Amino acid sequence: MTRDAARYGVASLGECTIASPLGLSSASGEARSRYVTEGTRVLDQVELAPGASVDVACALEKAGPREQIYFDPKRVRAGIVTSGGLCPGINNVIRSIVFALVHTYGIASVIGFRFGFAGLDPGSGVPAPIALGTNEVRDVHRLGGTILGTSRGAHAPEVMVDTLVAHGIDLLFAIGGDGTMSGAHAIAREIARRGARIGVIGVPKTIDNDIAFVDKTFGFETAVAMARVAVDAAHTEALSVERGVGLVKLMGREAGFLAAHATMASHDVNVCLVPEVPFRLDGPAGLFHHLEWRLRERRHAVVVVAEGCAVELLRERGADVPRDPSGNLCFQTAELDVGTYLKRAIARHFDERRLPATIKYIDPSYMLRGVPAGAIDAEFCADLARYAVHAAMAGKSDMMIGRLHRAFTHVPLPLVLSETKRIDPDGALWLAVTESTGQPRFV
């Protein structure tokens, strides 16, 4: 894929002239600093085709504390907003941002805007912002969800920036998925248009793990672990009856990463369906034919399907999928529930052929979203939060903190929004899924 190197530059509010209060030195006490030198980069693409060369221009800024910062900590007021769907670890990020601002940089004033970007729109009627000190957030990492509340939908950037100015906000941290990053970018553009000096930093959150230019988003590993419990339960149900079919629907509107990784974590899934890989139900190469073979030979089967597979089924009927206020594909109606549809379709197929089958259907979707972060995600959330604070204090803006090739990076929001992250049907991940399940191509 050809990429525009010019889009890798991160916006800055101005020259950094203030000495960082961190006072970092090497662990051995030598003069060598542990600050990240401006200009240090992390290569975007590290795998090269035969004969190809490294494009050093397509590299992301390395995240980390800078020796010189832009903002005077004594005069900074920060705000945090959480938007979009729930995901394990949101409260961990909130807590770690507050602790890094207060304890690391000595910032005294942090507020949280309520219920997503609606909290930046006085006309939305949501509650007023709340103070976020270390006492207020001390134990929130033990809770699922978000203490600030969330919402979907766009709001006028002009109105939201007016709110930031009215509250004297110098730094805004936006925690959310691609819709949130789009809203944060709109805010940053309006700030730049006004010539204001407000930093906007995004922290990527999506249970679908579908944000480009990052290895993973926080909460994803916790969701996979929870999904595996559901898949294992479906396997137990399928084994416990004659010719049992365990069917599990997992989240994934346009990307099937959750379904794919839960499938591989379980080791007991026989069919995994994701939005990126076309499939058909009927015919000699279809899903139903494969299930007939599976029940005949092995007497049970486990099927995992991502919710976005409803698009494939609707496409066959010539129907469109509605979108929610944030522009995301919406499958929260009975006729668009791919799990319910598949359960009925499988039952009808076997009934028509007078073949016995017992179908057990599990939909754990909201159980995955609302739980507290697991150990690995809790650590990851804290890292993302600290790097976000370092970037903000260095005057970075219109950017998102990410992790790529296990290095934390600054990703410009225009670059984030220029691409989507999807499973490659010809890539290593999908090959691993098909090798794990032994499923054929259902086309």
Residue, then its C-alpha position, 0 to 999 in steps of 0.5 A: m500500500t502506498r502512503d503519503a509520508a506528509r501525513y505522518g507529521v504531528a501537529s504542535l502548538g508551538e516551541c517547547t521552552i519549559a524544562s520538564p519537571l520529571g528530572l529523568s536520568s538513566a537508572s545508573g545515574e549517568a548524564r544520559s537521559r531517559y527522555v525521548t529525543e524529538g525526531t525519534r521515529v518508529l517505522d510503520q511497515v517493518e515487513l518488506a517484499p523481496g527487493a523492496s526498500v525501507d521508506v523511512a519517511c513513513a514512520l511515526e513519532k515515538a511517544g514518551p516524555r520530552e526534556q522540554i515541554y510546551f505547557d507550564p504545569k502550574r497554569v494547565r487545566a485539563g479535561i477528559v471525555t469518553s465517547g462511543g460504546l463501552c469497553p473494559g479499561i476506560n476507567n483505568v485510562i481516566r485514572s491513569i491520566v489524572f494520576a499522571l497529570v497530578h503526580t507526574y506534572g503537578i497539574a492541579s485542575v482536571i475535569g471530566f465532561r459527562f456523557g461523551f461529546a454531548g458534555l461539550d454541548p450545553g444544549s444537550g442537557v447533560p449534567a455539568p462536568i465533574a472534578l477529577g482529582t486523585n481521590e475521585v478516581r482512586d478506585v475507579h479502575r475496579l469498575g467496568g464502564t466509564i464513570l463519566g458516562t458516554s454517548r454517540g452522535a456528532h456535535a458542532p465543533e464550534v460549540m464544543v470549542d466554545t465550551l472548552v474555552a469557557h472552562g479554560i481547558d488547555l488539554l483535552f483527552a478524548i477516549g474512544g473509537d474511530g467516531t471519537m477520533s473523528g470528533a476529536h479531529a473536528i475539535a482540533r481543526e476548529i481550535a487551529r482555525r481560531g489560532a487557540r492553544i488547546g491540545v487534543i489527544g486521543v486514546p484509542k478504545t474499541i472492542d472491535n480492535d479496528i483502528a488503523f496504525v496500532d497493534k491493538t486497542f485497550g480492552f480487546e484482550t479482556a474481551v477475548a478472554m470473556a468471549r472464550v468463556a462463552v465459546d467454551a460454554a457453547h462447546t460444552e452444550a454442543l457435546s452434551v446432546e446428540r448432534g448438538v450445535g453451539l452458536v455464539k454471536l460476538m461483536g464486530r461490526e465491520a471487523g472480525f478480530l474479536a471473533a477470530h481471536a476468541t476462536m483461536a483462544s478456544h481451540d474448539v470452534n469448527v466454523c468462524l464467520v467474519p464480515e471481511v470474508p464472504f460466505r454462503l449458507d446454501g449449496p454444496a460449498g455452503l455452511f449448511h452442507h459443512l454442518e451436515w458433514r460435521l454432525r454426521e462425522r463428529r456429532h457436534a459443532v461450534v460456530v462463532v459469528a461476528e455481528g457484522c456478518a448480517v451485512e452479507l445476509l442482507r446483501e443477498r436480500g438486497a437490503d441496507v443496514p442502518r447506522d447509529p448516530s455515530g455512523n456505525l453499522c447498527f445491528q441491534t434490531a431483531e431482523l438484523d441479529v445475525g445470531t438469531y437469524l442463523k439459529r433459525a436458518i440452521a434449524r429450518h435447514f435440518d428440519e426440512r431434511r429431516l435431520p436431527a440437530t439441537i441448537k444452543y445459542i449464546d449472545p454474550s455481547y454486553m457481558l464483554r463490554g461492561v467488565p473491568a479490565g484484565a491484568i494485561d489490559a490494565e497495564f496497557c491502559a496505564d501505559l497509554a494514559r501516561y504517554a498521552v499526558h507526555a504528548a499533551m504536555a509537549g504541545k502535541s495536538d490533533m493526534m492519538i497515542g498508539r502502540l505499533h510493533r510494541a513501541f508507543t507512538h504519536v499517530p496524527l488523527p488525519l492519518v488514523l482516519s485515512e485508513t481502516k483496519r480489517i482482517d486480510p482474508d489472504g493474511a496470516l491471521w485468517l490462515a491461522v483461524t482456518e487452520s484452527t477450525g479446519q473450515p473450508r471456504f464457504v463460497 
